[in-house]
Amino acid sequence: MTPCSLERRPSGCVAIVQYLADLKPPAGLAPPPGSWQRVRLQEWLNFIGSEIHAGVAPLFNRTLPEAATAIFRDKLRKRMTIVQHALQQQDYLTGDQFTVADAYLYTVLGWFAFFDISLDN
């Protein structure tokens, strides 16, 4: 489990992954605080938290009607086009460096298989 899955709050995840990255700056998992690159990282972290993590969270409710789950799945597929577009332009979300945003996205995308959301498109 990641700190984010224990927290179960997307906004908490955004703060936690930055905190963890800042514990070991030489690892390069986050740009320096105050830099424009850090702003871009935060932009992606907030997108993942608010649009993808929060979008998949309701699907964990097994009592949700199928019509509602279909709406959430469709919305997530649309959000993934934004991620796909970015990754067609560069190797990682923020450019050529793996960051905590990529790790967070990887974690959340791992949940898609539980809800029949394909990443093939």
N, C-alpha and C positions, 0 to 999 in steps of 0.2 A: 504494500500500500504506500501511496505517496502522502506527504503532508496534506495535499489538497483533498485527497479522497477521505482522509480523516476529518478534515475541516468541513467538507460538504458545502462550502460557500464559495462561489467563484471569486468574489472580491477578496476573500481570505487567501485564496490560492495565489492571486496576483501579488499580494504583499509577501507571502511566504517564499515563493520562488525567487523573488528579488533579494530578500534577506539572505537566503541560502547562497545565492550567487555572490553576494557582497562579502560573505565570510571568506571566500577564497578568490580574490580578484585575479590572480595569475591564471586561473582556469579559463578565464575569458568567457564565462557563461552569461555575462551581462556587461554592457558598456559602462564606463564610469558614470556615477551619478552627476547630473548637471549637464551632460553632453547631449547633443542633438540625437546621437545614436541611441541614447537611453530613452529619449522621448519616443523614438520609433519602436523600441522594444516594448515600452509601456502601451503604446497603441495596439500592438499585436496581442499582448497579454490581456488587455481589456476586451478586445474583440473576441478572443478565445473564451474568456470568462463569461462575457455577457451574451454572446451569440451562439457559441457552440456548447460550452459546459452547461450554461443555464438552459439551453435549448434541449439538451439530452436529459437533463435531470428529471423532468416530469415523466419520462418514459420508464423510470424505475418504479413508478406507481402502477402496480399490476391491475388495479381496479379501473384505470383510465379506459374509457370506451375506445374501441378500435377507430372510430371516426376521428377522435381527438389525437390518437397516436399517429394516424396518417397525416394529419396537419403538421404535427411536430416533425415527423420524418421529412416531409416535403420542404419545410422551412430550413431544416438542417442541410438538405441537399443544395438548396439555393445558397446558403452561407458558404458551403464548401467550394462553390465556384470562385469565390473571392480568394480562398486559400490556394486553389488550383492555379489561378491566374498568377498569383505572386510566385509560386514555385516553378512556374514555367519560365519566369524571368531570371530566377536566381536559385542557388542551391538550398538556401535556408530562408526562413521568414524575413529575417532582417538583412540578408545579403549573403556574404560568403563565409560567415562564422556561425557555427552551432551555438544556440543560446537556450536559456531556460524557456523561452517561448516555444521553441521546437520540442523540448521535452514535455512541456505542458500539453501541447497539441497532440503529441504522440499518445500520451496517457488518455486524453479524452477520446481520441479516435479509436482507441482500443475498445471502448464501450459500444461502438456502433454495431459490431457483430451481434451483440446480444439483442439488438432491436431491428435486425434485418435491414440495416442501412449499408448499402454497398459503397465501397470507395473506388470501384472500378471505373466509374464515369469520370 
